[in-house]
Amino acid sequence: MVQGEADHRCPPEQSEQFYTALKAAGCKVEMLRLPNCSHLGSVYAPPMIRQAQNAALVEWLNRFVLGQSVALTQDPNPGPATAEEK
């Protein structure tokens, strides 16, 4: 999941609830929070944040689509992360 922290269309609280429900159901789920970003954070965010989101998406595609084992740079189950942590 990718969530802009300043998203008023899909509030972060709803994403947190969805993330928690998926984890409780045993689903593999990750959340990347984009600080100070709106619903269109992936398009209009500062370059550093867009780069972090793109890196997270490529890592996800490599793991879950291509089946490549990727060494994680952080704890795989830390709870929601922010782009600043990437």
N, C-alpha and C positions, 0 to 999 in steps of 0.2 A: 504494500500500500504506500502511496505517496500522498502526503498531506501538507498543504500550505498552512502555516500556523495563523495566518491572517485571512483564511478562506471563510467568507461569509455565506457562500453558496452551499458548501458542505463543511459545517463547523468541525473543528478538530475534536470536540467532545464526542461527536457521532462516530468519527473514525476510531477514537479510543475505545468506545463501547463495542464497535464491530470487531476490532483487533482482539479485545478481551474475550468476546464470544467465540471467535474462531479458535483462539488458543485453548479455551475451555473445552471446545469440541474436539481437540486433538489435531487441529489442522496446522500445517507448517505455514507460518505467517510472519512477515517482517513488515515493519513500518519505517518509512523515512519521512521525517518531518522537515519541511523547508522553512527556516526561520524568516519571519516578516514577509511571507509570500502569500499572494492571493490564490484563487482557484487556478489562475494561469501562471503559477510560479515557474513551471517548467519552460515557459516561453519568455516571460518578462523578468525573471529573477536575475540578480547579479551573476556574472559569468562563473564565479567560484561555486555558487549554489547549483547552477545548471550543470556544471561539470560533475559535481558530486552525485546529482541525480542520474546523469547519464552513466557514470561509472557503476552505480548501484543497479541500474537496469541491465547493463551488459553482464555484470556478475550474475544476476538472476537468470538471464537467458542462458549463459554458459552452464549454470548448475542444473536448471530445470528443463531446458529445451535440448541442449546438446549433451547433457549428462556428464559434463566435465567436473572433476573434483577441483574445487577452488579453495585455497587456504584463506580462511576468513581472517580479516584484520581485527575483528572484535569478537566478543562473546556471541555465539549464535542465538542465545536466548536472553538478551539483556533487557527486553522490553523495547518500546519505541525509541528510535534513535533520531538525532537531528542531522541535517546536512553538515553542520559544523563538526560533528564527531567523525565524519567519513574522512 
